Amino acid sequence: MESFNFKRENYNYILKDEEKLLNFMLKGMGLLQDICDIYYSQSFKNIKVYTSSNYRSNIKLNEEDLLEFTFNIEGVDKKELKDIFQALKEKKKYYRLKKGGFVTLEDKNLNGIGELIDYLNIKPSELEKDKVILQRYNAIYIDSSIKEKNIKSIEENKGFRQLVNSIKDIGEMDYTIPENLKDIMRPYQKFGFKWFKTLARCGFGGILADEMGLGKTLQTIAFIKSEVDENKGNKMPSLVVCPTSLVYNWQDEINKFQQDLKCVIVSGSKEEREKNIKSIKEADVVITSYALIRRDIEEYENIKFRYCFLDEAQNIKNPQSLNAQSVKSIKAKGYFALTGTPIENSLKELWSIFDFIMPGYLLNSRKFSQKYELPIVKNKDKNVLNELNMHIKPFILRRLKKDVITELPPKIEHNIIVDMTEEQKKIYASFVQQAKEDMDREIEANGFNKSKIKILSMLTRLRQICCDPSTFIENYTGDNGKMEAILDIVENNINQGHKMLLFSQFTSVLKNIAKRFNENNIKYLYLDGSTKADVRRNLVKEFNEGDSSIFLISLKAGGTGLNLTGADIVIHFDPWWNPAVEQQASDRAHRIGQKKTVEVIRLIAKGSIEEKIYKIQEKKKEIIKNVVDSNAGEEILLSNMDEKDIKELFA
């Protein structure tokens, strides 16, 4: 008795502490019963300990295709469940019931159920009801949680198991690929087609996040064609929203792979667009741009599409933007996003895309930040990162070229460190000193957070000095380290028979490079944001098939949607904060159809902000890899940098 903390008083043993009493009832009673007879008072008999053997829980798919979740503890009033789970959150060892019994809170089953309830955002008060209704898209997460946490108290019905198995066994599902695409599509593309079909059949949305160049467009066209063939008696168009530069690319791909799909392009003047919108109901596929759907969104108010696809879905990464708000108001039976970069900078971008494909699945913006973004980014919480990955993994399909295309030639990446000229160095040092003083004054006057836009403009000036001081210093006639380096690189590679893409964020820099090329009789092509879509198509064809050896391209205007496999060298004249944007640009050349090894060259000014940007890029790659590829890690973002980090950029 004394080993269980009873105290002897005369001829009695007394135990007053509740926690010690619970321990005795769980462990001591059995030992005592082995060596003697025990007689209980009625009041002691009423003190019951409730464990996993008393839990009753069920998850099932009901006739309305929704999930029903129930949980109770046999013999315990449902009204006390709220307090039990609150005690569990507070890491207490037990909960004392109002009628005198105990619920032990160190049981793994109960803890697993508590975490499941928490992550499903079920309010404890809802557990008082006979059942809690959940959206069916939670099925995979629930199933994964039950297995990972080894929860044995939850029973699953046949409908729930069938739903889960249909998602898990996509490769085994029997869907008919459109006849003319059977010999064209690669095995991983056929799996992507089945992935589309399975999610659609289950009423889910998804993100096709294959690396750039793996044929997301072809997989989507195959899915649309299959749906059209299966619903001939119920005609309903699907909508594709993409960047302006890709509208005619989509039309070309549909004409190439599936000519019998009736395609309507909504573009041109307001009158032309209104005319096109009136013919939507006769179409199989409607294609428009983010820029135009913002203007025309009221015209779509009474139209329901079979599916809505967002190409380059990072265009809705800002949930407050007109792009995001417009496409999220489109009515459709199902929603899908296509992007090689579901996360460019922050986890909130991923939330915004999920808010399009399955609104509410990742909670609202504020709750997502509290539950996932802050713990992962600020606290490096790997458990929360794992929970997020369990949530999103079933609805993101991502394959990398190195894993699925064995015949694709390698991509070799390296940096060329370029020394600035003496005059450049003097200008750079002078500007850094002045920028530091201006930044300190700005922060002192307005505070750090309100000064970020001004600081970013200072950083942009530093980057311009590294590239070409003449772009903002009037009458600058000094030499330029990068300009001299690029002329050497280009001339050497032209002589060796290579074709090159040269990207820069600054159009003013590209135009100055073009002048130098003209002076040196280097034949080139040029594309920036002002280049019209039909001209872009002709330029791409001319570069791939013609004799121009170098293509000057604005990073933001030409970094996506172009197939430039005629090039085997990609040059980034200036590093950009976001590695995903650079990779997208590089993959204009490194994609299906490329026969040569692709060399990617970054020009980085020695001892400058560009070296620091490259380090930030390397750290940024972690969070993209962590969430999309389900590994643990960290995130460093320019938007989340503190004052000390920012000042280090000016060091």
N, C-alpha and C positions, 0 to 999 in steps of 0.2 A: 504493500500500500504506500509506504513512504517513498518508494522509487517513482511513484506517480504523483508525488508532492502532497499526499494527505498528511495532515498534522494530527498528532495524537493529543487528545484532550481527555484525561481520565481514562474511561474505557471505550471512548469513541475515536474514530478517525474522521476528520472533517476536511472537506475540500471546498473552498469558496470561490476560487478563480475560475471564470467561465472557460477561458482557453484551455486551462489544465483539465477542467471537467470534460471538455470535448475530447481531448487527447486520451483521457482515461476510458471514455466510452468507446472510442475507436480501437484502442490498442490494449487497454488494461482489462476490460470486461472478459474478453475471451480467455486471457491467461488465468484470471480468477476462477472462471467457471471450470477450468481444467483441474483445479485442486480443491474446490469446495462447492457446497450448495449455496446459492444466492437467493435471497428473498427481497422483493422490491416493494416499496410503497407505491400507492396509486399515482402519486404526483411524479415519482421517478419514472414510472412506466410511460407517462405522458411526454417525457423528454425524449423525442426521437431524433436520430441523426439521419439526414437525407443525403444520399450519395448518388453516383451515376446510375445505380440500379433503379432509382426512382424517376429518372429523366424520361420524358416521352416527347419525341420530336419527329416531325415529318415534313418532307418537301415533295410536292407533286405538281405536275402540269395538269391544269384543269380543262374543262371543256371549252372555256373561252380563250385558251392558249395563253393563260397567265400562270404564274407560279403561285402556289399557296404554301406558306410556311407556318408551322405551328410549333409551340414549345410550352411544356408545363412540367412541373415537378409533382408527381403523384402524391396527394395528401397535403399539398401546400396551396394556400389561397392565391389565385392568379394576381390579385391586387398587390401582393408582396414581391412579385417578380421584378418590378421596377427598382425597389430598394435592394434586392439581392444583386442585381447587375451593377447598381451604383457602388455597392460595397466591393464588388469584384474589381471595378475600375480603381477603387481606392487602395487596392492591393491588400485588403483585409483577409485574414485567414479563415474566417467563418462569418456567418450571419445568424443572429438569434431571432427566431420567428416570434411573432407576437403571442402565439399559443405556447411558447416555451421550448420548442425543438431547435435543432441546429441544421443549417445547410453549410456543409464544408466547402470552402472556396478555393481549395488547393487542388481540386480535381482537374485533370487535363481536359476531360470532355467538356466540363462547364466553361473553362477558360477558352477553349476553342470555339464554342458556341457564342460566348461573349464577344470574341474578336470578330466572328462572322456577322453578328448582329450589328456591331459597331461599324464595320466597313460597308455593310449594306445600307447604312444610315437608317436602320429601323429604330424608331423611338421606343425605349423600354415600356412606355405607357401603352404602345400598340399591342404588346404581348398579352394584355388583358383580354383582347378580342379572341374569338374562336380561331381566327386565321388572319395572317398578314398577307396581303396581295403584293406580289413583286413582278416587275417586268421580266419577260422570259429571257432577255439577254443576260440576266444574272446567272443563268444555269451553269455555264462553264466555270465561272468563278466559284460558285458554291461547290460544285463537284471537286474542283482543284483544292479548295480549302479543306473539305472533308477528308480528302486523301492526305494532304500535306500535314494537317494538324492531327490526323488519326482520330477523328471524331467518330465514335461508334454508336452514338445515341440517336443519330438522325436516319430515319428510314426514307427510302426513295421509291416513288411509284414507277410503273412501267413507262408511262409517257415521259417522265423526266429523264429516265435512262436512255430512251430512244432519241430524245432531243440531243443529249450530250454526246451520244455515240455517233450521231450523224455529223457533228462538227469534228469530232476527233478522227473519224475515218474517211476524211474527204477523198483521199486517194483511192478508196475502195468504192466510192459512190459511182453509180452508172448513169452518166449523163451523155447525151449524144452531141458530139462536136460537129458543127456545120461541115457538110461533106467536103466542100472545096478547101477547107482549112486543115483537114486531118493530116495531110502530108507536108503542110507548111509549118504548123506549130511545133515547137520543140517540146520535149516532155515536161519541163518546168512550166511552160506556158499553158499546156493542157491541164496541169494541176491548178494553175491560176484560174482557168476557166471553170473548173469544178468548184474551186473555192468561192467564186462569184455565185455559182448556181446554188451551192449549199447554203450560204448565208442568206441569199434571197429567199430560198424555200422556207427557211426557218424564221423569216421576217426580221433579219438583222441587217445592219449596215456594216461597212468595212473600209479599211484603208489598204489599198494595194501600194506598198512602199518599196517595190523592187528598185534596186540601184538603177541609175540612169542608163538607158541603152538596152534594157532587157525586154522591151516590147510591151509596155503597159497598155499602149493604144490597141495593139493587135488583140490582146487578151480581152479587152473591153468590147471591141467590135464583135468578137466571137460570141460573147455573152449576150450582147444586144440582139444579134442575129438569131441565136437560139430562142430567146424570149419572144421575138417576133414570130418565128415559125410555130412555137407552141401556143400562141394566142391569136391565130388568124381570125377567129370569130369575135375577137375583142380587141380591136385596134386601139393602141394607145402609144403616143410617142415617148421617147426617152430624150432627156435634155443633157447636153454636154456644155459646161461652162469652162472656158479656158482663157489664157492670156490672148490678147489681140493677135500677137505674132503667130499663134498656133491654130487659128480658126481654119485657115485654108489647108494647113497641114493635116488636120483631122479629115477634111473633105477629101484630100488626096489619098489618105490611108483607107478611107471607106471605099472610094472608087477602085483602089488597087486590090483590096482584099474581099469586098462584099458589095459589088456594083448594084445588086438588086435591092439594097436598102435605100429607101427614099429619104433623101437628105435635104433639109431646109437650113440655109445659112441666114441668120438674122444679123445683118450688118448694113452698112451704107447710111444714107440719109434717114431722117425720121420717117419720111413718107415711105421709103423703101422698106424700112423695118416694120412699119405698121402693116404693110402689104404682106410681108413674109410671115408675121405673127398670125395673120388671118388664115394662112394655109397650114398652120402647125398641125391641126387635127388629122390631116391627110398624110403626115410624115411618119417615118419610123424613127428618125434621129433629127433632133434640132440642135444646131451648134451656134453658140453666141459667145461673146467675150465678157469678162468681168466688168470692163469699162461700160459696155452697152447695157448689161442687165441692170446696172445701177440706175440708168436713165429710164429704162423701159419697165421697171419692176411692176408698176401698176397694170400694165398690159397683160401680165401673167397671172393676175389675181384670180381669175376664174378658170384657169387651165390646170388640169391635173396630169402629171406625167407618170409613166410607169416607173422609171428610175431617173434620178438626177445624179450626174457624175461631175465632180470638180477635178479638172486636170490642173497640175501644178497647184495643188490645194494649199500650199503655203501662202497663197494669195489671200487666205482668210485667217492668217495667223493672229492678226489683231482683231479680237472679238468686237471691238467698238467700231471698226471700220465699216464704211458703206458696203464694201465687197461682202463682208461677213453677214451683215444685217440683211442685205438683199437676198443672197442665196439661201439663207436660213428661213426665208419666208416662202420659198418655192414649195408648192404642194406636189408630193410624189408618193408612190407606193413604197419606194426604198431609196436609200441614199448611199453613195460610195464616193471615196476620195482617192485620187491618184497623185502620188508625190514620191519622189526619190528622197525627199528631205522633210519628213513629218515634224522634225524639230530642227530649227536653224539656230535659235538663240536660247529659248526658254521653254520650260515645261508648259507654260500657259498656252503656247502655240498648239501643242498637242491637244490640250483641253478644247480649244476653239474648234479644231477639226472634228473631235468626238461630239461636240455640241451640235455639229451639222449632221453627222451620220446617225447618231443615237442620242438625241437631247436628253439630258438628265443622267445618263449612264455614269459619267464622272462628276456627278453632283453639279451645283452651280459654281460660278467662278470663285466666289469668296470661300466656299467650303473646300473646293479643290486646293486652293492655296494653303488653307489651314491644315488639311489632312495629308497632302502630298508634297506640294512644292516647297514650302518652308522646311519641313523635316528633312527632305532629300537634299535641297540646295544648301541650306544654312547649317543644318545639323549633321549632314552626311549619314542619315539614318538608313542603314542597309535593309532593315526589316520593312520599313515603309516602302522602300524602292522595290523590294520583292513583292509586296502586296500590290503595288501599282502594276508591276509587270504581269502578275496573275490576272489582274483586271483587264488589261489591254491586249494581252498576247493572242487570244482567240480571234481578235478582230483586225489584227495587222498581219499582212503577209509580206515578208521582206526576204528577198534572195539577193545575194551578191554575185557579181559576174564571176569572180574567182571560184565560186562554189558550183555554178550551174553551166558555165560555158567553158569547157576544157580547151576548146579550139581557139578561144579569144586570145590574141597575143598579149604579152605582159605590158604593164604601164610602169615606166621608170620615172621616178620623181627626184629632182634634186634642186638645190638652191645655188644661185650664183651671187656671191657677195660682191657688190660693186662699190668701189671707193668714190665718194663724191669728190668733185674738183675742189681746189683750194677756195675758190670764190663761193661755191655752194656751201662749203663747211662754215665759212665766215657768216654767210646769211643765216644758215641754220642755227649757229650758236647765238647769234644776235637775237633771232626770233624766239628761241627757247628762253633766253633771259627775260625778254620783254613779256612773253606769254606767262612765265611764272609770276611776275609782278602783277600783271593784269588779273590772273587767276586768283591770287591771294586777295586782291582788292574786291573782286567780284564775290568771292565766298564770304568775305567779311561783311559786305553790304547786303547780300541776299541769301546767304546760307548755301550749303553745298548742293542740296537737291535742286534748288531753283537755278543753280548756275551750270547745270550739266549741258544744256544746249550751247551756251557760250563756250564752254570748255571743249565741246565736240568740234565747234568751228575752228578753234585754235589747233586742235589735233589735225584737222583736215588741211590747214595751212602747212603744218610741218610735213605732212605726207606729200603735198604738192611741191614743196622745196626739194624733197628727195627725188621726185619724178622729173620736174621741169620748172625751175623758178620763174621762167618767162610767162607762165600761165597766169600769174597774178602780179608780178613785178614788172611794171612798164619799162620798156627800153632795156631790159636785161639782155646783155649780149655775151655774157660769159659762157664758158664751156659747161657741159652737162654730162656727168659720169655715166648715167644710164643711157643717154642718147648715143654716146660713143659706143657703149657696150652692145646696144641692140643692133647697131649698124654692122658691127663685126659678126655677131651671131647670125644675123639674117643673111649677109653676103656669103659667109662660109657654108651655111646650110643650103642655100640656093645652088651653089656650085656643086654640092654633093647630091643634088636631085631631090631634096626634101621639100615638103609643103607645110606651111606653118599657119597657126592661128595665134594672133597677138591680142590679148585682152587687157583693157585698162578701165578703171572706174571713171576716169576723167576724160570726157570727150575732147576737152581742150588739149589734153596731152596727145590723144590719138591724132588730132588734126595737125599738131606740130610734127609728130612722127611721119605723117603722110607727106608733109612739106619736105622733110629730109629725104624721104624715099624718092620723091619727084626729082630732087636735086641730084640723087645718085642713080637715077634711071632704074629704080626697082619697081616692077609692076605689082600692083596690089589691088585688093578690093576693100570696100569700106562699108560698115553697117553700124548705125546707132539708133537711138530711140525714135528719130524722125523718119527712118526708112519705112516706107509703106509695105504692108504684108505681101502684096503681089510682087513687089520689087525684091523683097527678101527671098522669096522662092527662086526667082531668077538668079540672084547672086549665089545662093547655095548651089544651084545646078552648075553655074558657070565655074565656081571654085572647084567642085568635085570633078568636073569633066574637062575644064579648060586648062590654060597654061599659066594662070596667075599663081605665084608661089606663096603669097602671104595674104592673109585676110585680117584686116584691122577691125576689131569688134568691141563695142561698148559692153562691159561686163553685165550690166543689168538688162540691156536690150537683147543681147544675143547669148546669154548664159544658159538659156533653156530652149528646148523644142527644136533645135537645129540638128540635122544629121550631116556632119562634116567629116565623114570618114576618109575623104581625100587627103586630109592632113595627117601627118605622123609626128608633128612637134607642136606642143601647146606652150605658149609663153605668157606668163602673168607678169606684166610690166610693173604692177604695184600690188602688194598683198592687201587683201580685204579682211576685215575683222572676222568674217564668217567663213569658216573652212568649207561648209556645205555649198555655199555659192560658188566658190572656186572649183570644187569638185564637179559640180554640175557643168560648169564651163569646160573643164578638162574632158568631160565625158561626151562633149559634142563630137570628139574624134575617137575616143576609146569606147566603142559600142559595137553592136552586131553589124557585121559588114566590114570591119577593119581587118586588114590582112597583115599590117606591119606592127612592130613594137612601137608604142607611143611614148615619146619622151615629154615630160612635163617640167618646164623650167620656171622657177620663180626668181625674179631679179630683186634683190634686197640691198638697200643702201646700208653700208657698213656704219656701225656706231650711231644708228638713228632709231627713230620710233618704229621703223619697219621691222627691225629685229625683235622689238618688244611685241609687235602685233603677231609675228610668227609664233612666239611663245604662247600668246593668248589663244591662237588658233589650235595649237596642240592640246591645250587644256580643255578647250571647248569641245573638241572631238570626243572627249570622254563621255559627256552627258548624252550626246547623240547615240553613242555606242551602248551606253548603259541601259537606256530605256528601250530603244528599238531592238537591241540585241540581247536584252535581259541580263546584263552583267552589272555588278555594283561599281560605283565610282563617284565622281564629283563634277561640279559645274562651275565655270568661272565665266561670267558674262560682263560685257562692257556696261550694260545697264545696271548691273548689280555691284559694280566696283565701288569700293569706298574711297574716301578722300585720299587716303595714303596710297592706294593702288593707282589712282589717277595721277597723283604727283610723281609717282615712279616713272610714268610714261614720259614725263618732261625731264627726267634725270639725265 
